[in-house]
Amino acid sequence: MKFYTTNDIKTKEYQEHKVFIMLDDFIEFYDSLSFNVLQFVSQGVLMTFSLNFESQVFSSFAGTLDSIKLILKEGHINDAYALLRKYDDGILTNLYIDCYIRQNLSLDNFIVEKVNNWAHGIEKFPASNKMIEYIRSYDDLSNLNTMIDFDGFYKKIRQRCNDNTHFNSIYFMALNDNSVYLENRIRELNQFVLFLRSFFIFHFVYLFTLNEVYMISSDYMDALDCGMQPEEDSQYWVASFVQDVFDKYVKPYRKDLADCLIEKVCMKLN
């Protein structure tokens, strides 16, 4: 690690790095997903301000990713890692909720108390490592769980985020200094891309395995709203914003997970 007095964050190589394109794509995805799920009523939770509380979850993810983009633009990579950890914690919370509701929802238990209490600020969920254990134990995700290296690569990503959050080396503090040249800065952005993409793929595949209806296109409901007969099988069509990120970020980098999702769902994801 070498430091010089020349600022490097204003260079074209830094300001036009692929991480910013990726962040824009993911922000657009979560904003679109937030709107798309509004047509579905949340199960297990009694809400007064939205029919689907996950709409707020996905909108929050978009906000966190937008904050990461703004911070990275200013060269504060260390702070961006802290928010990357927050994004992953949000993913775990989202998946934990979905699994917990499915295991505890019934005709006699229409409101799942633990999740409903969390939604209203009455009860906290367990620590992230406990949520990971719960997700890994959920039978409907057993095939996917064998494909995620929870104890290896995934754990190392989370540790890297923690190292930055807790300043576990002077190097991690230096990543926040945008006033000097840091020879590893672009390499750090490249690594950030890998970690961010890995978290996103994990969320995408698990989320739609649990909630495949969330990927539905608007064609089916649009036809009904207009008093028209929907086209045959249009209830299985996939929204373009879902297919686009699937093609761009999931299939090229984790074809095994992509194939598993395609096989698992009834939606016409391809």
C-alpha positions as CSV (number, residue, x, y, z in Angstrom):
1,M,0.0,0.0,0.0
2,K,1.5,3.3,-1.1
3,F,0.2,6.9,-0.6
4,Y,0.9,9.9,-2.8
5,T,-0.3,13.4,-2.7
6,T,-2.1,13.2,-6.0
7,N,-5.9,12.8,-5.8
8,D,-7.1,10.0,-8.0
9,I,-10.9,9.8,-7.4
10,K,-11.6,12.5,-10.1
11,T,-10.1,10.4,-12.8
12,K,-12.2,8.9,-15.6
13,E,-11.1,5.4,-14.6
14,Y,-12.6,6.0,-11.1
15,Q,-15.7,8.1,-11.9
16,E,-16.8,5.8,-14.8
17,H,-16.0,2.5,-13.1
18,K,-18.5,-0.3,-13.8
19,V,-19.6,-0.3,-10.1
20,F,-21.6,2.8,-10.8
21,I,-23.4,1.2,-13.7
22,M,-24.2,-1.9,-11.6
23,L,-25.5,0.3,-8.8
24,D,-27.8,2.1,-11.2
25,D,-29.1,-1.2,-12.5
26,F,-29.8,-2.5,-9.0
27,I,-31.4,0.7,-7.8
28,E,-33.8,0.6,-10.8
29,F,-34.5,-3.1,-10.1
30,Y,-35.5,-2.5,-6.5
31,D,-37.5,0.6,-7.3
32,S,-39.4,-1.4,-10.0
33,L,-39.9,-4.4,-7.7
34,S,-41.2,-2.1,-4.9
35,F,-43.9,-0.9,-7.2
36,N,-44.6,-4.4,-8.7
37,V,-45.4,-6.0,-5.3
38,L,-48.0,-3.4,-4.3
39,Q,-50.6,-5.5,-6.1
40,F,-50.1,-8.3,-3.6
41,V,-51.4,-8.2,0.0
42,S,-48.8,-9.1,2.6
43,Q,-49.4,-12.3,4.6
44,G,-48.8,-12.7,8.3
45,V,-48.5,-8.9,9.0
46,L,-51.2,-6.3,9.8
47,M,-50.2,-3.1,8.1
48,T,-52.1,0.2,7.9
49,F,-49.9,2.2,5.4
50,S,-49.4,-0.4,2.7
51,L,-50.9,-3.5,1.4
52,N,-47.5,-5.1,1.1
53,F,-44.8,-4.2,3.6
54,E,-42.1,-5.7,1.3
55,S,-42.7,-2.7,-1.0
56,Q,-41.0,-0.6,1.7
57,V,-38.3,-3.2,2.1
58,F,-37.3,-3.1,-1.5
59,S,-37.6,0.7,-1.7
60,S,-35.2,0.9,1.3
61,F,-32.7,-1.3,-0.5
62,A,-32.8,1.1,-3.4
63,G,-32.1,3.9,-1.0
64,T,-29.2,2.1,0.6
65,L,-27.7,1.4,-2.9
66,D,-28.1,5.0,-3.9
67,S,-26.3,6.1,-0.7
68,I,-23.5,3.6,-1.6
69,K,-23.3,5.2,-5.1
70,L,-23.0,8.8,-3.7
71,I,-20.4,7.8,-1.1
72,L,-18.3,5.9,-3.7
73,K,-18.4,8.8,-6.0
74,E,-16.7,10.8,-3.3
75,G,-14.1,8.2,-2.8
76,H,-15.2,7.0,0.7
77,I,-14.8,3.3,0.0
78,N,-14.6,2.4,3.7
79,D,-18.0,4.0,4.4
80,A,-19.5,2.2,1.4
81,Y,-18.5,-1.1,2.8
82,A,-20.4,-0.3,6.0
83,L,-23.5,0.3,3.9
84,L,-22.8,-2.9,1.9
85,R,-23.0,-4.8,5.2
86,K,-26.2,-3.0,5.9
87,Y,-27.6,-4.1,2.5
88,D,-26.7,-7.7,3.3
89,D,-28.3,-7.5,6.7
90,G,-31.4,-6.2,5.0
91,I,-31.3,-9.2,2.6
92,L,-31.1,-11.6,5.5
93,T,-33.9,-9.9,7.3
94,N,-36.1,-10.0,4.2
95,L,-35.4,-13.7,3.6
96,Y,-35.8,-14.6,7.3
97,I,-39.2,-12.9,7.3
98,D,-40.4,-14.8,4.2
99,C,-39.2,-18.2,5.6
100,Y,-40.6,-17.5,9.0
101,I,-44.1,-16.5,7.7
102,R,-44.3,-19.6,5.5
103,Q,-43.5,-21.8,8.4
104,N,-45.9,-20.2,10.9
105,L,-48.8,-18.9,8.8
106,S,-52.1,-20.9,9.0
107,L,-55.8,-20.4,9.0
108,D,-55.7,-20.4,12.8
109,N,-52.6,-18.1,12.8
110,F,-53.3,-15.5,10.1
111,I,-51.2,-12.9,11.8
112,V,-47.6,-14.2,12.6
113,E,-46.9,-12.5,15.9
114,K,-43.1,-12.4,15.7
115,V,-43.1,-10.7,12.3
116,N,-46.0,-8.5,13.1
117,N,-44.3,-7.3,16.2
118,W,-41.1,-6.6,14.3
119,A,-43.1,-4.6,11.7
120,H,-44.6,-2.4,14.5
121,G,-41.3,-1.9,16.4
122,I,-42.2,-4.1,19.3
123,E,-39.8,-7.0,18.8
124,K,-36.3,-7.5,17.3
125,F,-35.2,-10.3,15.1
126,P,-32.2,-12.5,16.1
127,A,-28.6,-11.6,15.1
128,S,-27.6,-12.1,11.5
129,N,-25.8,-15.3,12.1
130,K,-28.9,-16.8,13.6
131,M,-31.0,-15.6,10.6
132,I,-28.5,-17.3,8.3
133,E,-28.9,-20.5,10.3
134,Y,-32.7,-20.3,10.0
135,I,-32.6,-19.7,6.2
136,R,-30.2,-22.6,5.8
137,S,-32.5,-24.9,7.7
138,Y,-35.6,-24.0,5.6
139,D,-36.5,-27.1,3.6
140,D,-37.8,-25.3,0.5
141,L,-34.4,-23.7,0.0
142,S,-32.4,-26.9,0.5
143,N,-31.2,-27.2,-3.2
144,L,-30.1,-23.5,-3.2
145,N,-28.4,-23.8,0.2
146,T,-26.0,-26.5,-1.1
147,M,-24.9,-24.0,-3.8
148,I,-24.1,-21.1,-1.6
149,D,-20.7,-21.3,0.2
150,F,-22.0,-19.9,3.4
151,D,-19.0,-21.0,5.4
152,G,-16.4,-19.9,2.8
153,F,-16.8,-17.1,0.3
154,Y,-20.0,-15.7,1.7
155,K,-18.5,-15.5,5.2
156,K,-15.4,-13.9,3.9
157,I,-17.4,-11.1,2.2
158,R,-19.2,-10.4,5.4
159,Q,-15.9,-10.3,7.3
160,R,-14.5,-7.8,4.8
161,C,-17.5,-5.6,5.4
162,N,-17.0,-6.0,9.1
163,D,-13.3,-5.2,8.9
164,N,-14.2,-1.9,7.2
165,T,-17.1,-1.1,9.6
166,H,-14.9,-1.7,12.7
167,F,-11.7,-0.2,11.4
168,N,-9.7,-3.4,11.9
169,S,-6.7,-2.0,10.2
170,I,-5.3,1.5,9.3
171,Y,-5.7,0.3,5.7
172,F,-9.5,0.3,6.1
173,M,-9.4,3.8,7.5
174,A,-7.2,4.9,4.6
175,L,-9.9,3.8,2.2
176,N,-12.0,6.7,3.3
177,D,-9.4,9.3,2.6
178,N,-10.2,10.9,-0.8
179,S,-7.6,13.6,-0.6
180,V,-4.6,11.3,-1.5
181,Y,-3.7,8.8,-4.2
182,L,-4.1,5.2,-3.1
183,E,-2.6,2.7,-5.4
184,N,-5.2,0.0,-4.6
185,R,-8.3,2.2,-5.0
186,I,-9.4,0.7,-8.4
187,R,-8.6,-2.8,-7.2
188,E,-10.9,-2.1,-4.2
189,L,-13.7,-1.0,-6.5
190,N,-13.2,-4.2,-8.6
191,Q,-13.5,-6.2,-5.4
192,F,-16.6,-4.2,-4.3
193,V,-18.2,-5.1,-7.6
194,L,-17.7,-8.8,-6.9
195,F,-19.1,-8.5,-3.4
196,L,-22.1,-6.4,-4.4
197,R,-23.0,-8.7,-7.3
198,S,-22.7,-11.7,-5.0
199,F,-25.1,-10.3,-2.5
200,F,-27.5,-9.3,-5.2
201,I,-27.5,-12.7,-6.9
202,F,-28.1,-14.3,-3.5
203,H,-31.1,-12.1,-2.8
204,F,-32.5,-12.4,-6.3
205,V,-32.5,-16.2,-6.5
206,Y,-33.7,-16.8,-2.9
207,L,-36.4,-14.1,-3.1
208,F,-38.0,-15.3,-6.3
209,T,-37.7,-18.9,-5.2
210,L,-39.9,-18.0,-2.2
211,N,-42.1,-15.4,-4.1
212,E,-42.1,-16.2,-7.8
213,V,-45.3,-14.2,-8.3
214,Y,-43.3,-11.0,-7.5
215,M,-41.6,-11.3,-10.9
216,I,-44.9,-11.2,-12.8
217,S,-45.3,-8.7,-15.7
218,S,-48.2,-6.2,-15.7
219,D,-49.8,-7.5,-18.8
220,Y,-52.2,-9.9,-17.1
221,M,-53.5,-7.3,-14.6
222,D,-53.6,-4.6,-17.2
223,A,-55.9,-6.6,-19.4
224,L,-58.2,-7.3,-16.5
225,D,-58.3,-3.6,-15.5
226,C,-59.3,-2.7,-19.0
227,G,-62.0,-5.3,-19.1
228,M,-60.2,-7.4,-21.6
229,Q,-59.5,-11.1,-21.7
230,P,-55.8,-11.7,-20.8
231,E,-53.6,-13.5,-23.3
232,E,-53.2,-17.2,-22.6
233,D,-50.5,-17.9,-20.0
234,S,-49.9,-14.2,-19.5
235,Q,-50.1,-14.8,-15.7
236,Y,-46.7,-16.5,-16.1
237,W,-45.0,-13.8,-18.0
238,V,-42.0,-12.2,-16.4
239,A,-41.5,-8.4,-16.0
240,S,-38.8,-7.0,-18.2
241,F,-36.9,-5.4,-15.3
242,V,-36.6,-8.9,-13.7
243,Q,-35.5,-10.7,-16.9
244,D,-33.0,-7.9,-17.7
245,V,-31.0,-8.2,-14.5
246,F,-31.3,-12.0,-14.6
247,D,-29.7,-11.9,-18.0
248,K,-27.1,-9.4,-17.1
249,Y,-26.0,-10.4,-13.6
250,V,-27.3,-13.8,-12.6
251,K,-26.9,-16.1,-15.6
252,P,-23.4,-15.0,-16.6
253,Y,-21.9,-15.3,-13.1
254,R,-24.0,-18.0,-11.4
255,K,-25.5,-20.2,-14.1
256,D,-26.0,-23.0,-11.5
257,L,-28.2,-20.8,-9.4
258,A,-30.0,-19.4,-12.5
259,D,-30.8,-22.9,-13.8
260,C,-32.0,-23.9,-10.3
261,L,-34.4,-20.9,-10.2
262,I,-35.7,-21.6,-13.7
263,E,-36.4,-25.2,-12.8
264,K,-38.0,-24.3,-9.5
265,V,-40.5,-21.6,-10.6
266,C,-43.6,-21.8,-12.9
267,M,-43.0,-18.3,-14.3
268,K,-41.6,-18.0,-17.8
269,L,-38.1,-16.9,-16.8
270,N,-35.5,-17.9,-19.3
